[in-house]
Amino acid sequence: MEETSRRAIWVRDDDFMAHDVPRHPERPARIRALEAEMSAHGWFGAARVQAVEASRASLHAVHPEEHVALIEALCSGGGGPIDHDTYAVPGTFGAALRAAGGAVQLVDALLGGEADVGVSALRPPGHHAEAARAMGFCFFGNVAVAARRATDAHGLERVMIVDWDVHHGNGTNDIFHADSDVLFVSVHEWPLYPGTGPASDLGSGAGEGFTVNLPVPSGSGDAAYRSLVEHVACGLIRQWEPQLVLISAGFDAHRDDPLATCRVTEAGFAGMAASLRAAADGVGAPLGVVLEGGYDLGALSRSMAAVMPVLVDGVAPDVGEVAVHPLAREGAVRLAPWWPGLRPGSS
């Protein structure tokens, strides 16, 4: 890839640490490890920006007030369990507001001309949060709130979300299921929590064809993930020409992550980022990264450190052409009624 430096931002906030559930895998140490790695690399030239809280109006574009008020009241009352793996503590509500706000801030910076690329290194994550239900470590749909900010406040007509977290982003999937202004693409291990995201789920109503689920079997690694991103997700970028591309970037598909069984490497994540940056550049779309999962601290930090030079400078591992995996070919056939120009290997 030709090296072209970009103005980059890293959205962060110490309040992300206030959501601290003892002995929980989604823990403050994730952000501390990430930021230690970024600092060791001079933040890859990215300007650090403090996150702000999401406004009620921004949240209401995705979540009803009843949901927001429920999380607020639970935290005000000292916290407690929402489901078997999603717990709130007194600091959770503020952290979740900052997480959603950080994603919105990223979009505002990208669309306001303040940055070309950026990362919102936030927690708690968001892609499992449904419109009216917190679940899977998630309270508000951070990337969904950000995407709606792009359409409602900035007037965009085409926003694309590519979710490479190992777990299906059921919340994002459902929030935009019937919409045609947000194209959601998910590459995820299946079957795996939360048990959603079969290939047959393609959206509904006006949004049919705008939900693209690309499940991969246990043990899948760089070859499958990179091929699905290059030949399906990037093919859709080239065909649909989104005005903004957001990556729901979980790093739990890494081979060292304890919560799944995929085998993606740091080079695999860098390669996916390189494909997406090249495709987004090709249609003139800003590119933003919103952190989701990733629970081995070393794997998380190393993977983000591999992705950052791609985002900022276009520097990626030289691995040659990305082969067309059978899963990519199957995906293109499945999507042909809506996306007839999707032809893996022809670009």
Rosetta blueprint (number, residue, H / E / L):
1 M L
2 E L
3 E L
4 T L
5 S L
6 R L
7 R L
8 A E
9 I E
10 W E
11 V E
12 R E
13 D L
14 D H
15 D H
16 F H
17 M H
18 A H
19 H L
20 D L
21 V L
22 P L
23 R L
24 H L
25 P L
26 E L
27 R L
28 P L
29 A H
30 R H
31 I H
32 R H
33 A H
34 L H
35 E H
36 A H
37 E H
38 M H
39 S H
40 A H
41 H L
42 G H
43 W H
44 F H
45 G H
46 A L
47 A E
48 R E
49 V E
50 Q E
51 A L
52 V L
53 E L
54 A L
55 S L
56 R H
57 A H
58 S H
59 L H
60 H H
61 A L
62 V L
63 H L
64 P L
65 E H
66 E H
67 H H
68 V H
69 A H
70 L H
71 I H
72 E H
73 A H
74 L H
75 C H
76 S H
77 G L
78 G L
79 G L
80 G E
81 P E
82 I E
83 D E
84 H L
85 D L
86 T E
87 Y E
88 A E
89 V L
90 P L
91 G L
92 T H
93 F H
94 G H
95 A H
96 A H
97 L H
98 R H
99 A H
100 A H
101 G H
102 G H
103 A H
104 V H
105 Q H
106 L H
107 V H
108 D H
109 A H
110 L H
111 L H
112 G L
113 G L
114 E L
115 A L
116 D L
117 V E
118 G E
119 V E
120 S E
121 A L
122 L L
123 R L
124 P L
125 P L
126 G L
127 H L
128 H L
129 A L
130 E E
131 A L
132 A L
133 R E
134 A L
135 M E
136 G L
137 F L
138 C E
139 F L
140 F L
141 G L
142 N H
143 V H
144 A H
145 V H
146 A H
147 A H
148 R H
149 R H
150 A H
151 T H
152 D H
153 A L
154 H L
155 G L
156 L L
157 E L
158 R L
159 V E
160 M E
161 I E
162 V E
163 D E
164 W L
165 D L
166 V L
167 H L
168 H L
169 G L
170 N H
171 G H
172 T H
173 N H
174 D H
175 I H
176 F L
177 H L
178 A L
179 D L
180 S L
181 D L
182 V E
183 L E
184 F E
185 V E
186 S E
187 V E
188 H E
189 E E
190 W L
191 P L
192 L L
193 Y L
194 P L
195 G L
196 T L
197 G L
198 P L
199 A L
200 S L
201 D L
202 L L
203 G L
204 S L
205 G H
206 A H
207 G H
208 E L
209 G L
210 F L
211 T E
212 V E
213 N E
214 L E
215 P E
216 V E
217 P L
218 S L
219 G L
220 S L
221 G E
222 D H
223 A H
224 A H
225 Y H
226 R H
227 S H
228 L H
229 V H
230 E H
231 H H
232 V H
233 A H
234 C H
235 G H
236 L H
237 I H
238 R H
239 Q H
240 W H
241 E L
242 P L
243 Q L
244 L E
245 V E
246 L E
247 I E
248 S E
249 A E
250 G L
251 F L
252 D L
253 A L
254 H E
255 R L
256 D L
257 D L
258 P L
259 L L
260 A L
261 T L
262 C L
263 R E
264 V E
265 T L
266 E H
267 A H
268 G H
269 F H
270 A H
271 G H
272 M H
273 A H
274 A H
275 S H
276 L H
277 R H
278 A H
279 A H
280 A H
281 D H
282 G H
283 V L
284 G L
285 A L
286 P L
287 L E
288 G E
289 V E
290 V E
291 L E
292 E L
293 G L
294 G L
295 Y L
296 D L
297 L H
298 G H
299 A H
300 L H
301 S H
302 R H
303 S H
304 M H
305 A H
306 A H
307 V H
308 M H
309 P H
310 V H
311 L H
312 V H
313 D H
314 G L
315 V L
316 A L
317 P L
318 D L
319 V L
320 G L
321 E L
322 V L
323 A L
324 V L
325 H L
326 P H
327 L H
328 A H
329 R H
330 E H
331 G H
332 A H
333 V H
334 R H
335 L H
336 A L
337 P L
338 W L
339 W L
340 P L
341 G L
342 L L
343 R L
344 P L
345 G L
346 S L
347 S L
